[in-house]
């Protein structure tokens, strides 16, 4: 399984969220926290959400996931129990393209980001202050 470099992750998330008008925070392993109502420092808010909803507990809702195939064929999105925490999995990251294998891989990436959050990019879509 290949790791995805930061520039590739940023490009993927920019394409995915293009035109949404939403701010987002990207973490080292590809997990993105979309901020519906961003207030204050975005990196801090994204980290707070990911610390709470990123780590996996297999016996609880954090172990659940859903896999969405991207229409452009560049990979998958793996969702979890928080609607605004989503992990990108590139095509070359998983040898087995089954939803189960991709989902488990994406969930493990979210777990790593949640336990050791390292912000690699912040996209601030808020209008400039007057």
Secondary structure, DSSP 8 states (H G I E B T S, - for coil): -----HHHHHHHHHHHHTTS--EEEEETTSEEEEETT--S-HHHHHHHHHHHHTS--TTSGGG--EEEE-TTSSEEEEE-SSTTEEEEEEGGG-SS-SHHHHHHHHHHHHHHHHHS--EEEEE--S----
